[in-house]
Amino acid sequence: MLSIEDCLRQVMAIQGALGASLIDYPSGSTIGAVGRGPIGADDPTAKSPAHLVHATVDTAAFATVGEPGHVEDIVITAGNGYHVVRLLQSGIGGRLVLYLWLDRLHGNLAMTQMSLRSISEQLVTK
Amino acid sequence: MRLRDALEPWCAAEFSGALRVIDAPGGSVYIVDGLIEYAECPVVSGVDRLLTASGRLPADAWRAALAAGRTRLRVGDELVASGLISRVEVETVVLLALYDAAHVLFDAAVEVRFEPGVRHPLGVECRLDLAEVCREVDRRKRSLVDAWPDASIDTAAVVPARRLPNQFVALTALQWEVVANADRRRSPIDLARLLGRDTYTVMLEVRRMARVGLVEPGRPGGSAAAESVAEVRARTAEPPPILPPPALLEPIEPVPYADGAELEPLPHRVVSAGNGRAERSAPIGFDDQISEEILLRIRAGLAALR
């Protein structure tokens, strides 16, 4: 069965992938990371993608009042590349997110989103 | 001395075994060849509650894996082999439990005892540098303080606001769990155990909710776990320093004598304040001797064996 390292290696195999990590967003802890992080990622006071996920799920606009909702992925187009955050859906995985930093020239966003969706489905059983 | 300082000589000397915490709150840190394999502490939720109390695994599946795997140190593998949970989930839960325990223990001033050769039955493949775990613990402490500065909220009863001043609120799943299970007596530590969530995340979420007014700081909780943590914090050594950027001491400028001859600049020490540990390079001329500092630390580590 896939280990964390295998999963991140699969993510890094996506064309244009610069760096990938698996993050537990409620605690903000990085569970695993490969490749490069954007400049400043090593700074311990810098905000990790976990903050991005918090900001998103905390935003009432993405849910309907009174109904449970869910966010599937977050894509940010920045000067230094695409930042794609895929939220895993079930079990303990429900708190994990896959974060991928994708090169703008060599990466294809739509294909990347599809690949991330299929990789994330393999990470949680049932 | 703080647990992280007591751990340091064992890790530096690449020992394998368990550093046991003798007084409250109890717990152990397991190291293999000087790298941290696992950490546990009775007041935090722990792997078993993270899996069973959260509803992710039925309790008998956990018990079966424990029975099958504990003597051969492969409980983790047994869990994956059962087909009920993925390897990534097991590795994640183990890491979260490790950081959870480290967060409570690392800055606690406790008596310790080292047991060489002991391994944890989970059979984890995790091998972390002490420095990495210290960094993560410091990051977690900083996040807690940023969310809400008063640490007593972690051991006080969680009291959701009776009424909201505005028309509606959106809650995340975790916030709902906290609010729905808060009985005005349970502290974040108790809620975490009940819900099968890691203790740190519940502490952080309660602090975040207090910041936006969803939760009021309650009175000190009565549970043994909460009291234990409060007591350990009260006795703890001063908090770890907020990390300044690594600084180099300026070399002393050569002072010209009246007759124009310059003094040699004195050899300077590089002090880097990363990770709460100060490293000093040996002063020039002392390379052949082991620095006294290392000898003292080895002696402290051996004394802990007693």
Chai-1 contact restraints between the chains, C-beta under 6 A:
chainA,res_idxA,chainB,res_idxB,connection_type,confidence,min_distance_angstrom,max_distance_angstrom,comment,restraint_id
A,M1,B,V80,contact,1.0,0.0,6.0,A-B,restraint_1
A,M1,B,R87,contact,1.0,0.0,6.0,A-B,restraint_2
A,S3,B,R87,contact,1.0,0.0,6.0,A-B,restraint_3
A,I4,B,V88,contact,1.0,0.0,6.0,A-B,restraint_4
A,I4,B,E91,contact,1.0,0.0,6.0,A-B,restraint_5
A,C7,B,V88,contact,1.0,0.0,6.0,A-B,restraint_6
A,P26,B,L174,contact,1.0,0.0,6.0,A-B,restraint_7
A,P26,B,T201,contact,1.0,0.0,6.0,A-B,restraint_8
A,S27,B,Y200,contact,1.0,0.0,6.0,A-B,restraint_9
A,S27,B,T201,contact,1.0,0.0,6.0,A-B,restraint_10
A,S29,B,Y99,contact,1.0,0.0,6.0,A-B,restraint_11
A,I31,B,T92,contact,1.0,0.0,6.0,A-B,restraint_12
A,I31,B,L95,contact,1.0,0.0,6.0,A-B,restraint_13
A,P44,B,R139,contact,1.0,0.0,6.0,A-B,restraint_14
A,V57,B,T172,contact,1.0,0.0,6.0,A-B,restraint_15
A,A60,B,A170,contact,1.0,0.0,6.0,A-B,restraint_16
A,A63,B,A170,contact,1.0,0.0,6.0,A-B,restraint_17
A,V65,B,F168,contact,1.0,0.0,6.0,A-B,restraint_18
A,G91,B,R56,contact,1.0,0.0,6.0,A-B,restraint_19
A,I92,B,R56,contact,1.0,0.0,6.0,A-B,restraint_20
A,I92,B,E89,contact,1.0,0.0,6.0,A-B,restraint_21
A,I92,B,V93,contact,1.0,0.0,6.0,A-B,restraint_22
A,G93,B,E89,contact,1.0,0.0,6.0,A-B,restraint_23
A,L123,B,V88,contact,1.0,0.0,6.0,A-B,restraint_24
A,V124,B,S86,contact,1.0,0.0,6.0,A-B,restraint_25
A,T125,B,S86,contact,1.0,0.0,6.0,A-B,restraint_26
